[in-house]
């Protein structure tokens, strides 16, 4: 059994709260008017799939999903990732590409 120190427990708790928020109706309501409900559903489904598969999401894969499969404008994807502060979702989402995309 892994024993977590107080700081680790606080960090884990904050991370799980962030994940709960991103999967909430509140998150969807906040962003769906700016990015569309489908756009938000794609993100939420990727988060759920990452937990189910127990594999992290590479940022480059997430970006490709939006821009290539669903043909969203890269600027819109970049704006979304900046607005939600994608770094808050680490280690679930691994930043494996240049942040220049997000600039």
C-alpha positions as CSV (number, residue, x, y, z in Angstrom):
1,X,0.0,0.0,0.0
2,X,1.3,3.5,-0.9
3,X,1.3,6.0,1.9
4,X,0.9,9.6,0.8
5,X,2.2,12.6,2.8
6,X,-0.1,15.5,3.5
7,X,1.2,17.5,0.6
8,X,0.6,14.6,-1.8
9,X,-2.9,14.1,-0.5
10,X,-3.7,17.7,-0.9
11,X,-2.3,17.7,-4.5
12,X,-4.2,14.5,-5.4
13,X,-7.4,15.9,-3.9
14,X,-7.1,19.1,-5.9
15,X,-6.4,17.1,-9.1
16,X,-9.5,14.9,-8.5
17,X,-11.6,18.0,-7.9
18,X,-10.4,19.5,-11.2
19,X,-11.3,16.2,-13.0
20,X,-14.7,16.2,-11.3
21,X,-15.2,19.8,-12.5
22,X,-14.2,19.1,-16.1
23,X,-16.7,16.2,-16.2
24,X,-19.5,18.3,-14.7
25,X,-22.5,20.0,-16.2
26,X,-21.2,23.2,-14.8
27,X,-18.1,22.9,-17.0
28,X,-20.2,22.1,-20.1
29,X,-22.5,25.0,-19.5
30,X,-19.6,27.4,-19.0
31,X,-17.9,26.6,-22.2
32,X,-20.5,25.2,-24.6
33,X,-21.6,28.7,-25.8
34,X,-18.1,29.6,-26.8
35,X,-17.0,26.3,-28.2
36,X,-20.1,24.2,-28.8
37,X,-21.6,21.4,-26.8
38,X,-20.0,18.8,-29.2
39,X,-16.6,20.4,-28.7
40,X,-16.9,20.0,-24.9
41,X,-18.3,16.5,-25.2
42,X,-15.2,15.4,-27.1
43,X,-13.0,16.7,-24.3
44,X,-15.1,15.1,-21.6
45,X,-15.2,11.8,-23.4
46,X,-11.4,11.8,-23.8
47,X,-11.0,12.4,-20.1
48,X,-13.4,9.5,-19.3
49,X,-11.6,7.2,-21.8
50,X,-8.2,8.0,-20.2
51,X,-9.5,6.9,-16.8
52,X,-11.1,3.8,-18.2
53,X,-8.0,2.8,-20.2
54,X,-5.7,4.0,-17.4
55,X,-3.5,5.7,-20.0
56,X,-2.7,9.4,-20.1
57,X,-3.7,11.6,-23.0
58,X,-0.9,13.1,-25.1
59,X,-1.6,16.8,-25.8
60,X,-0.5,16.2,-29.4
61,X,-3.1,13.4,-29.8
62,X,-5.8,15.6,-28.3
63,X,-5.0,18.5,-30.7
64,X,-4.9,16.1,-33.7
65,X,-8.3,14.7,-32.6
66,X,-9.9,18.1,-32.7
67,X,-8.1,19.5,-35.8
68,X,-7.9,16.4,-38.0
69,X,-10.7,14.1,-37.1
70,X,-13.3,16.7,-36.2
71,X,-11.8,19.5,-38.4
72,X,-11.9,22.2,-35.8
73,X,-9.9,25.3,-36.4
74,X,-6.5,25.0,-34.7
75,X,-6.9,28.5,-33.3
76,X,-10.2,27.5,-31.6
77,X,-8.5,24.4,-30.1
78,X,-5.6,26.5,-28.9
79,X,-8.0,29.1,-27.4
80,X,-9.9,26.3,-25.6
81,X,-6.7,24.7,-24.2
82,X,-5.5,28.1,-22.9
83,X,-8.9,29.0,-21.5
84,X,-9.1,25.9,-19.4
85,X,-5.4,26.0,-18.5
86,X,-4.6,22.5,-19.8
87,X,-1.6,22.3,-17.5
88,X,-4.0,21.8,-14.6
89,X,-4.8,18.3,-16.0
90,X,-1.3,17.0,-15.7
91,X,-0.4,14.1,-15.4
92,X,-3.6,12.9,-17.0
93,X,-2.8,15.1,-20.0
94,X,0.9,15.0,-20.9
95,X,2.3,18.0,-22.6
96,X,4.3,16.3,-25.3
97,X,4.4,19.0,-27.9
98,X,5.6,22.6,-28.1
99,X,3.6,25.1,-26.2
100,X,4.0,27.4,-29.3
101,X,0.7,25.8,-30.5
102,X,-0.9,27.3,-27.4
103,X,0.6,30.8,-27.9
